[in-house]
Amino acid sequence: QVRLVESGGGLVQPGESLRLSCSASGNMIGIVHRGWYRQVPGKLRELVAVITSGITPKYSDSVKGRFTISTDNTKTELYLQMNSLKPEDAAVYYCRYSSVNYGRDYWGQGTQVTVAT
């Protein structure tokens, strides 16, 4: 079992920055995908960014160049640096840890990001 706890969400104005953190605990054996997703009411949860062991991080087109995903070498901390935030970035952000075939698949409880004047 893996437990994930997100933090760092909040209310910011357009153009500002936020850094989200995801703290993981538990059995990390076989966990290779670590990513950030977001969801707004009435829409499907969507991928924001993902790190897969040994592979260059991937980003959704909507955040490429503005967001950066990073992690520590122990796999216990995952970060999302969000710059130049836009109102359309407002959502609940979730971190997700998964095994290579998603047989082990864990989600955090989410952290709210609000971007408004």
C-alpha positions as CSV (number, residue, x, y, z in Angstrom):
1,Q,0.0,0.0,0.0
2,V,1.1,3.5,-0.8
3,R,-0.3,6.6,0.9
4,L,-0.1,10.0,-0.9
5,V,-0.7,13.4,0.7
6,E,-0.8,16.5,-1.5
7,S,-0.2,20.0,-0.2
8,G,0.5,23.5,-1.5
9,G,-2.7,24.4,-3.2
10,G,-4.4,27.7,-2.7
11,L,-5.7,30.9,-4.2
12,V,-3.5,32.9,-6.5
13,Q,-3.9,35.6,-9.2
14,P,-3.3,35.0,-12.8
15,G,0.4,35.1,-13.6
16,E,1.5,34.0,-10.2
17,S,3.1,30.7,-9.1
18,L,2.4,27.8,-6.8
19,R,4.4,24.7,-5.9
20,L,2.5,21.5,-5.1
21,S,4.0,18.7,-3.1
22,C,3.1,15.1,-2.8
23,S,4.4,13.1,0.1
24,A,4.4,9.3,-0.3
25,S,4.8,6.6,2.3
26,G,4.5,2.8,2.2
27,N,5.8,0.1,-0.1
28,M,7.4,1.7,-3.2
29,I,8.5,-1.5,-4.8
30,G,7.5,-1.6,-8.5
31,I,6.3,2.0,-8.5
32,V,7.5,3.6,-11.8
33,H,4.9,6.2,-12.8
34,R,4.6,9.3,-10.6
35,G,2.3,12.0,-11.9
36,W,0.1,14.9,-11.4
37,Y,-3.5,15.0,-12.6
38,R,-6.3,17.6,-12.3
39,Q,-10.0,17.7,-12.4
40,V,-12.7,20.3,-12.5
41,P,-16.4,19.7,-11.8
42,G,-18.2,18.0,-14.7
43,K,-15.0,17.0,-16.5
44,L,-12.8,14.0,-16.6
45,R,-9.6,13.9,-14.6
46,E,-6.7,14.8,-16.9
47,L,-3.0,14.2,-17.0
48,V,-0.9,17.3,-16.2
49,A,2.6,15.8,-15.9
50,V,4.2,12.4,-15.3
51,I,7.6,11.1,-14.5
52,T,8.3,7.5,-15.4
53,S,11.6,6.0,-14.1
54,G,14.3,6.5,-16.6
55,I,12.2,8.5,-19.1
56,T,11.9,12.2,-19.8
57,P,9.0,13.8,-18.0
58,K,5.8,14.3,-20.1
59,Y,3.5,17.3,-19.9
60,S,0.1,18.1,-21.3
61,D,0.2,20.6,-24.1
62,S,-1.7,23.1,-21.9
63,V,1.0,23.3,-19.3
64,K,4.2,22.7,-21.3
65,G,6.7,25.4,-20.7
66,R,4.9,26.7,-17.5
67,F,4.8,23.7,-15.2
68,T,7.7,21.5,-14.1
69,I,7.4,18.1,-12.4
70,S,10.3,16.9,-10.2
71,T,11.0,14.4,-7.5
72,D,13.6,13.4,-5.0
73,N,15.7,10.2,-5.5
74,T,13.9,8.4,-2.7
75,K,10.5,8.6,-4.6
76,T,8.9,9.9,-1.4
77,E,8.4,13.4,-2.6
78,L,6.9,14.6,-5.9
79,Y,6.6,18.3,-6.8
80,L,4.8,20.4,-9.4
81,Q,6.1,23.9,-9.9
82,M,3.4,25.9,-11.6
83,N,4.3,29.2,-13.1
84,S,2.3,31.8,-15.1
85,L,-0.9,30.4,-13.8
86,K,-4.1,30.9,-15.8
87,P,-7.7,30.8,-14.7
88,E,-8.1,27.6,-16.7
89,D,-5.5,25.9,-14.5
90,A,-7.9,26.1,-11.6
91,A,-8.8,22.6,-10.5
92,V,-8.3,20.0,-7.8
93,Y,-4.8,18.5,-8.3
94,Y,-4.1,14.9,-7.5
95,C,-0.9,13.0,-7.4
96,R,-0.8,9.4,-8.6
97,Y,1.8,6.6,-8.1
98,S,1.5,3.5,-10.2
99,S,3.3,0.3,-11.2
100,V,4.4,-0.3,-14.8
101,N,1.0,-1.9,-15.7
102,Y,-1.0,0.1,-13.2
103,G,-1.7,-3.1,-11.3
104,R,-0.7,-1.0,-8.2
105,D,-2.4,2.4,-8.6
106,Y,-2.6,5.0,-5.8
107,W,-4.1,8.5,-5.6
108,G,-3.9,11.2,-3.1
109,Q,-6.9,13.1,-1.8
110,G,-6.3,16.2,-3.9
111,T,-5.4,19.8,-3.3
112,Q,-7.5,22.7,-4.6
113,V,-5.8,25.3,-6.9
114,T,-7.8,28.5,-7.6
115,V,-6.7,31.1,-10.0
116,A,-8.7,34.3,-9.9
117,T,-8.4,38.0,-9.6
